[in-house]
Amino acid sequence: MSMYDHIRCEVPLPDGFEGEPLFQTQDFERVLATHAIREDGLYLDDGHYETVPKAERPHPDAEEGTLEELKGSLRWVPNLVLHPETHGVFNFYGKDAAGKQHGYEAKFMDGELIGIKVQLDPPKPDVPDTELG
């Protein structure tokens, strides 16, 4: 199994796919970082987690020290940092609800998004699904 980074695409995809909010890529540092593709460029989400007040959690009346009390106790607070030097093409991919793989190539020049196109042959996972279970 290999490591990867996440891609959150905030622009429409050329095939209309609107599946999982996070895609994967192995074209960056592979440190489980999250990057966001926006109309004006590529961003690194250098955010942090914060504690959710008990009143805003799914089970605010849960007994202290239980798993129910912990559900929803943290939330991600994004802090998007622009990658102004992004130049080139990188691949990202994900699956739809039926398990069909969707792959894309995003092209950037001098930090600006030039376009996204569908990959004709999306990458295969490192480990076949039959070996995972």
C-alpha positions in Angstrom: 0.0 0.0 0.0 1.4 3.4 -0.9 0.7 6.9 0.5 -1.0 9.7 -1.4 -2.3 13.2 -1.1 -5.9 14.3 -1.3 -7.3 16.7 -4.0 -10.5 18.6 -3.4 -11.7 19.9 -6.8 -13.8 23.1 -6.5 -14.2 23.5 -10.2 -16.6 21.5 -12.5 -15.1 18.3 -13.9 -15.3 17.8 -17.7 -17.4 14.7 -17.4 -19.8 16.1 -14.9 -18.7 13.7 -12.1 -19.7 15.0 -8.7 -18.7 12.1 -6.5 -16.6 11.9 -3.4 -15.4 15.4 -2.3 -11.8 14.1 -2.0 -9.8 12.6 -4.8 -6.3 11.0 -4.6 -3.0 11.8 -6.2 0.5 10.4 -6.0 2.0 13.3 -8.0 2.9 15.4 -4.9 4.8 14.8 -1.7 2.6 11.8 -0.6 2.2 12.9 3.0 -1.6 12.8 3.2 -1.9 16.5 2.7 -5.0 18.0 1.1 -4.8 20.3 -1.9 -7.7 22.3 -3.4 -8.1 23.1 -7.1 -9.8 26.4 -7.6 -10.4 28.6 -10.7 -7.5 30.8 -9.6 -4.9 28.1 -8.8 -3.8 25.2 -6.6 -3.9 25.6 -2.8 -2.5 23.6 0.1 -5.0 23.2 2.9 -2.7 23.9 5.9 -5.6 24.0 8.4 -6.1 22.5 11.8 -8.7 20.7 14.0 -10.7 22.6 16.6 -12.9 21.3 19.4 -16.6 21.5 18.7 -18.6 22.9 21.6 -20.7 20.1 23.2 -24.0 21.8 22.3 -23.1 21.6 18.6 -22.2 17.9 18.6 -24.6 15.1 17.3 -25.2 13.8 20.9 -24.8 16.9 23.2 -26.5 15.0 26.2 -24.2 11.9 25.9 -22.7 10.6 29.1 -19.2 12.0 29.7 -16.4 9.6 28.8 -18.4 7.6 26.3 -17.8 7.2 22.5 -21.1 8.9 21.9 -19.8 12.0 23.6 -16.7 12.0 21.3 -18.7 11.8 18.0 -18.4 15.1 16.2 -16.1 16.6 18.8 -13.5 17.8 16.3 -13.9 19.8 13.0 -11.4 20.8 10.4 -10.8 24.5 10.0 -9.3 25.1 6.5 -6.4 27.5 5.9 -5.8 27.6 2.1 -2.3 28.6 1.0 -1.8 29.3 -2.7 0.9 27.4 -4.6 2.0 30.3 -6.9 4.8 28.2 -8.5 2.6 25.3 -9.7 3.5 24.5 -13.3 2.8 21.3 -15.2 0.3 18.5 -15.2 -0.7 16.2 -12.4 -3.2 13.4 -12.2 -5.9 12.8 -9.6 -8.6 10.1 -9.4 -11.5 8.6 -7.4 -14.4 6.2 -7.6 -18.1 6.8 -7.9 -20.8 5.0 -5.9 -20.8 2.1 -8.3 -17.1 1.7 -8.0 -16.2 3.1 -11.4 -12.8 4.8 -11.5 -12.6 8.4 -12.6 -9.3 9.9 -13.5 -8.3 13.4 -14.5 -5.3 15.5 -15.5 -5.1 19.1 -14.2 -2.8 21.5 -16.1 -1.3 24.6 -14.4 0.9 27.3 -15.8 2.7 29.8 -13.5 0.2 29.0 -10.7 -3.0 29.4 -12.8 -5.3 26.5 -13.7 -5.3 26.1 -17.5 -7.8 23.2 -17.6 -8.8 19.7 -16.5 -9.3 16.8 -18.8 -10.5 13.3 -18.4 -7.8 10.6 -18.3 -8.6 7.9 -20.9 -6.9 5.2 -18.8 -7.3 6.0 -15.1 -4.6 4.6 -12.8 -5.1 1.3 -11.2 -5.0 0.9 -7.4 -1.8 -0.5 -5.9 -3.7 -3.4 -4.4 -6.7 -5.1 -6.1 -9.9 -4.8 -4.2 -10.1 -8.6 -3.8 -6.9 -8.5 -1.7 -8.1 -5.8 0.7 -11.0 -7.6 2.3 
